[in-house]
Amino acid sequence: MDVRIEMLGETALLVHVGNGHADGCMDRQVNARVHMLAGAVRRANPDGLDEIVPAYASVLLRHRLATLEAADALYRQVHELARALPDQADASNGRLHRVVVCYGGEHGADLIELAAARGLTPDEVVERHTAPEYLVAMTGFAPGFPYLIGLDPDLATPRRDTPRTRVPAGSVGIAGAQTGIYPGELPGGWQLIGRTPMSLFDVDHADHPCLLEPGDRVRFEAIDEDRFAHWEPSC
């Protein structure tokens, strides 16, 4: 596996895996390698390691090692773990989630405009958005916000010129070559095409507060207004 490791200050290592891009888009294979490496480090459970944070093409490892020698030992251990991993990563190992979405109308204010800009009908946008299996490349921006790669290139659309000050919780949006879901009411500039009634972040679930975690897989399912309004978590 092609990796480069740098010491990030005195309490972290940043492990770079490839460049994270292919033909201008996020590289699913590189990101799958990121999660494969993060899993290997998690299983090895090195002494002094506090946190593992995967991103598109890197893994941040935060530690509490007090000496340069100890940090260097961690550096070498991570390098050996990376070298031992296969070149081809399997992106199908993560948990698969089916996320229901009510597209358009009050739940997807930008759907019609986005469809027109891409030369598609709103129904064609929904069909293309629900077709792929997405990979949760990373979470960030807000607790539980998933950055999903695997978007149909014909749906890639820049962020809005003027962000909204309030985006409802559960809103599904597109920004560039990725799609994502707002876990709470937040400001944001993504193009909104729908909304899910499912909860993405629950602080009461201390062990797993985020529904979607890095390395998981997602498929979207279109639902109508009535099912959205009467959604139950057990459905």
N, C-alpha and C positions, 0 to 999 in steps of 0.2 A: 504494500500500500504506500502511495506517495504521500508522505507527511513532512511537515516542518514544524518544529516545536520552538517556541520562544518563551522566555521568562517574562511574565507581565507583572512588573513590580516585585515585591518581596513575598507576595502571598498567592500567586496564581501562575499557572502555565496556560498558554494558548496554543492548541494543536491545530494546525492548518491541514486540511485534507483536500488536495486538488485546488481548483480555483472556483468551484461552485457554479460555473456557468457553462452552458453549451448553446451555441447559436443565439446568444443574447438572453437565454432563459435559465432559470434555476435547473441545475443538473440533478435529476432524480437519483442517478447512480452514485454520484458524489455524496449526496445527502444521506443515502442509505448506508454508505461507508461510515459517515459521521456517527450514525446511530449504532452501527455495529461496533465501532471503537468505544463509544460511550458505554455500551453494554459490557464490553470486555473489561474496561476499567472498573465498572461497578461491581462486577463479579470478583475481580482481583482484590477490591477493597483495600487499597494501599493505606498504610498508617498515616494519619494526619490529614487525610483528604476530607474536606467539608462539603463540597458541592460540585456537581457535574452539570454543565450548561451547554447543550448542543445548539448549534446555529446552522445556517445553510451549508457552510463548508468549513466549519471549525468546531472545536470543543473547548470550552473554558473549564479549567480545573482549579478550583479555589482550595487552598490548603492552609494549615496553621503550623507549618514546620518552622522551627525557630532558627535553624542554621542553614548556611549555604550548602553544606555537605548533604544534609537531609533532603533539601530541595533538588539537588543534583541527582540524588538516588531516585527520587520520584521521576525526574526527567528521564533517566535511563530505563526505568521500569516501564513507563508509558511508551517509550520508543520501541522497546522489545515487544510489548503487546501489539503495537501497530504493525510491526514487521511480521508477526505471527499470523495475522489475519489474512484471509484469502483476498485476491484482487477483485473478485466479483462479489458484490454484496447482494443479499436477498432482501428486497424491499417489501416482501409480503409477510414478514414475521410479526409485525405489529398488530395490535387489536383492531378489528374492523368495526366501525360505528356507522349506523345508518341514521342520518340526520334529516328530519323532515323539514320542508321549507314551503311556506306560502309565498309564491312569486308574484311580483307586480302589485298594482293598486296602492293602498296606503302602506303596505309593507315593503314595497320595492319602488321607491319614487323615481329611480333613474333607469328602470328597465326599458321603457319605451325609447328614451333618448339614446341609451346605449345601443339598443337594437338598430335604430336608424343609422347611427354612426358606423356600425359594423356591417351595414347592408343586409340585415337579417330582420325577421319578424320577432316579436316578443316570444312567441311559442318556440321558435327555432333557438333562441337564446336559452330558454329553459331546457329544451331537449339536449343542447350541447353542454349545458352546465351540469345536468344530472347524469350524463353518460360516463364520465371518467371515474376511476378510483383514485382519490387524492392521497397524498402522503403529508402528514403533519411534519413539516420541515423543522419547525421550532415554535415556541410560544414566546410572547413578549408584548411590549407596548402597554398591556394591562394584564393582570392575572387571568389566565385562561384564554387569552386571545391566540387562536391558532393561525399560523401562516401555512397555507395549503398549496402544494405544488402539484401540477398535473392538469392545469387549466387548458382547455382547447385554445390553441393560439389565435383562432378567429375571434375569441372573446376578449383578448388582451386589450385593455383600455386604460389610459392614464387616470390618475386621481383627479378629482374635481379641482378646478382652479381656486374655488373658495370653499374651504372645509365647513361643515356644519358644526354648530356649537353643541348640538345634542343629537346623538344617534341612538335610537331605542335599542335596548338589550335584545340580543338574538338576531340583529340585522346581519344579513349576508351581503358581502360586497366584493367588488373586483377592483384591484389596483395593479396596473401593469400586467405581468404574466402570472399573477397569483390571485387566489380568492381567500377570504377569511370571514370570521364570524365575531361580532362584537359581544363579549360576555356580559357586559353591563351597559347602562346608559353612559355614553362617552362622547366627547367631541371626535370628529374624524372626517376625512376627505375621500373615503372610498366610494365608488359608485355602487349605490344600494339597489339590489335586484330582488330581494326577498327577505323573509324573516322566519326564524325557527322559534317555536314555543318551548323548545328544550333548554334546560339550564346548563350553561357551560362552566360555571364556577360556583361552588357552594362551600363557604368557609366552615360550615358545620361538619363537613367530611374531612377531618384533619389529615387522614392518611392519603386520600386522593381527592383534593378539592377541585381539580380540573377534570372535566369530562374527557377532553382530548389532550393527549400528551405527546411529546415529540416521538416520532417513530410509529405512531398509530396511523391507521388508514381510515378514510372517510368516503362514504357514498351518500349523495343527496337524493332525497325522494320528494317529489312535488306533492303537495296536499292543497285542498281547497280551504276557503275561508271558514266553513263550518267546522272542519276537523281542527283547524288552527284554534278556533275559539273554544272548542271543547276538549282540547288536548289534555290527556292525563299522562303522567310519567310512566305509568305501567302499560301504556298502549303499545 
